[in-house]
Amino acid sequence: METIIDNRVVELIQKCEVMVQLTSKACYYWNILRLLFQMPLIFTSSIMCVLNSFDNGDGKMKIPNVVVNGVSVLLISYSTSLKVVEKVDMYKNLSNEFLLLAHQIEGINPDEIDRNLINNLIEKYDKLCFTVNFEDIPTRYKLEIINKNKNKKLPLQLNGASGLTSHSPKVILNSDLKFDGNNNV
């Protein structure tokens, strides 16, 4: 029984580590998109500020102002509808939460480990997983994480059941992992 509990602890730490990697990649992706939306806004606003300073009141700057403002509104609307800023924050927070959970598990005294403690930690892990929008994470990052963690216990959303397939020779699924009495794979 103790080996089963020890295996569950090792598996949970591995899943948390994989989720830290995945949510960090997602945060990176959405942060790049955020910057891609912000840069044109900064650039066009700066140009219009300079051009408007040369306006002598004859109305020649009216059309460029309308065009630039229209482009700015379009970029802001698109960024808002994609909820880019919220996704950056969400994935950053999730990455930190999974990391904290992994550290909490690693810090447990082996004498304190029992079925209730493990079940509580798994429940906490599951709650965090429920808040992850896996569909908002590009497939290339999911596959990268799968390939990078071939010998680790993967979250269910990455272990092949989700339809993700790797082009590498063999991805070890959770059911393929075998643990000896020393928590070694």
N, C-alpha and C positions, 0 to 999 in steps of 0.2 A: 504493500500500500504506500509506503514511504517513497518508493521509486516512482510510482505514478504521480504523486504530488510533486516530487522533484522535477519530473519531466514536464508537468504542467507549468511550473514556474519558469523553466528554461524556455519552453515554447512561448509563453506569454512575453518574456523579455525580448525574444527574437521578433515576435510580431510587432511589439512596440518600436523596436529599432527600425524595422522595415517601414512602419508607418511614419516615423520621424523622417526618414529619407524621402518617402513619397510626398508627404505634405510640404517638406522643404522645397522639393522640385516644383510642386504646384504653386507655392508662394513665389518662387523665382519666375515661373511662367507668367503669372498674373501681374507681377511687378513689372516685367518687361512690357506687357500690354499697357499698363498704366503709364509708363514712361512714353510709350509710342503715342498715346493720346495727349499727353501733356506737352510734349516738345512742339508740335505744330501750333498749339494754343499760345505758348510762350513766344514762339517765333512770330506769328501773325500779329499778336498784340504789340510786340515791340516795334515791328515795322510800321504798323498803323500809328503808333504813338509818334514815331519820327516823321512820317508823312504828314500827319495832322499838324505838326508843329510848323510845317512850311505852307499850310493853307492860309491864303490871303482873304478868304471870305467870298470868293467868286463861285463856290459850289462845285468845283472840279473834284473835290474829294468825296462827294456824296456817294457815287457809285462804288468806288473802292471800299468805302466804309461799310456799305450794305453787303457787298460780297464777302468781305472778311468776317463781318459779324454773322452772316449766314453760315459760313464754314465753321466758325467757332461754335455756334449753337448746335450744328449738326454733330460735331465731334463730342461736345459735352453730352448731348442727348444719347448718342450711341454708347459712350462710356458709361453713362448712368443706367441705360437699359441692360447692359452686360453686367452691371454691378461690380465693376473691376476693383474699385477701392475696397469694397466690402469683402471680396474674395481674397485679396491680398491679406487683409487683417485676419480673416477667418483661418486661412491656411497657416499663417504665422502663429496664431494662437494654438491651433491644433498641433502643430509641430512641437511647440513648447509643452503642451499638455501631455503628449505621448512621451516626450523626453522625461518629464517629471515623473510620470508613471513608471517608466523603465528604471529611473533612479530609486524610486520608492521600493520597487520590487527587489532591486539589487541590495538595498539597505536593510532588508529584512533579516533578522537573526534566524539562522536555520532551525533553532529550537522553537521559534514562534510559529513556524509554518504549520498550518492545519487546513483542513478542507474548507472551513468557513472563510478564512483569510483569503485563500486562493479564489473561492467563488466571488468574494467581494471585489477582488482585483480584476477578475475577468468581467464582472458586471461593469466596473468602471471603464475598462477597455472597450467593451461593447457600446456603452453610451457614447464614448468618444467616436467610435467608428460610425455610429448612426448619424453623427453630425458632419461626416466627411461626404462631400458631393463628388463621388468618384467619376461621375459623368463629365465633370468640369476639368478633369485632369487629362491632358493629352495622352493618347495610347502610347506614344513613343517613350514617355516618362515611366509609364507603368511597366512596359517591357524592359526598359533599362534597369529598373529596380528588381524585376524578376530575375534578370540575367546576373545582376550584381549579387544577389542573395540566394544562389542556387542551393546552398547547403543549410539554409535556415527555414524555420517554420514560417510560412507565408500567411498573411491574412486571407480569409476566404475569398475576398474580392480580387485577389491576385493569383490564386493557386490553380488556375486553369478552369475552374467551374464557371468563371465569368465570361468565358469565350476568348480570353486572351491566350494567344499562342506565341511562343518564342521561336525564332528561326535558328536558335542555337541547337546543338545536337540533342540535349536532353535537359529538361527542367525537372528538378526533383519536386514532386508534389508533397503535400503534408503527409499523405498516406505512405509515402516512400521513406520517410525519416524513421530511423531506428535509433534508440537511445540505449546505451549500456548503463550499468549501475552508477557510473561516475558522471552522469549528465553529458557525456560526449556523444556526438553524432557519429 
